[in-house]
Amino acid sequence: QMYFNALSVWIQPGTSYGWADSVLLALLALEAFRIFFAHGVFWLVTMMKWDSIDWANVMKYEIPAQGPLMKALRQKTGNELIHLHAVQAGVPDFTESIVKASTYLPASSVATGCKYDKLRLLVFKPDNYENFKAMDFPDLSDMDLDHWNGDFTRVLATLPTTDTLFFPFGTYKLDMMIPMVLVSMTDYSGDITKLGELTANSLPAKASTEDVGYDITSKVLSDPRGAFLAQQSFSEAIQAKGKTAGFYKLISEIGDLIDKAAAAKAGDAGAPLLSKTPQGYEIQLRGALKASPKVVLRAHQTQSLPAGWESLPKVDPMPSSAT
């Protein structure tokens, strides 16, 4: 449009032009033609060949983030890790697609793991999945969940001292409304150093003084969707297609149980029906590389719990590997 406006202003009826003016007008006309016609033809051809384009190959070379941790993990696993993104807590990856796309927001507001201090934790999230509105793992399609499990399996194999997997929900996501999992290691510095030329975070991850931990292992193992953990480690289970889909749904549904307990408590107190306590909790798998890991629920001490859960054994809200 700008070039056409320039031409309409420049060209005047009854005006003669020298060779220099003629060359400039010709260049403006050619550029206008290129923009309005050449680009149109390009996208027409692209749309005609859309179904035959190898999008997996395009994603492989164009989309993946190139942060230092991702480069190290790709080299260590020998895989492109298309469906996983990882950072150290509090160390944003400026090559991440969401950072490059959000030109009007700083990386400190949108980058994965940006809301954390530089804790001794790794932050993982699925990447390049179909449902862009997904907030938790059950929101992913079966295919995307299998892709995520495959890449996560490869990464865990490069972190031999992995201890605890943290699955945050609600307020424990720190406004990062995406499927995500954090990982602590008994030798965080050692595992990170072995990946390559990376500077490992050094701050301990401490729970709030108002957080409480409950051992909910018996509740999870008594559910058919989590019973496999009695005989198998989580890291082994995610290698089997579809085996952990039920587990992801199980730990997500704990939020529904908490909501029902909060609603019942509010009803008993005569609170307005529209009031709702914000749901916030975290599920921890302690000993994720071993069979029969301990499953811990971390929540604020005022958070309502499902009936009978208050009597479950209390444990430290954070594992020693994180602190």
Secondary structure, DSSP 4 states (H G I P E B T S, - for coil): -HHHHHHHHH--TT----HHHHHHHHHHHHHHHIIIIIHHHHHHHHHHTGGGS-HHHHHHHHSS---HHHHHHHHHHTS--TTEEEEETT---TTSHHHHH-TTS-HHHHSTTTTS-SBS-EEEEE-S-S-TT--SGGGS-HHHHHHHHHHHHHHHTT-TTEEEEEEEEEGGGTT--S--EEEEETTHHHHHHHHSS-----B-----TTEEEEE-HHHHHTSTTTGGGGTS-HHHHTTSTTTTHHHHHHHHHHHHHHHHHHHHHHHHTT--TT--PPPEEEEEEETTTSSS-EEEEEEETTS---TTGGGSPEE-SS-TTT-
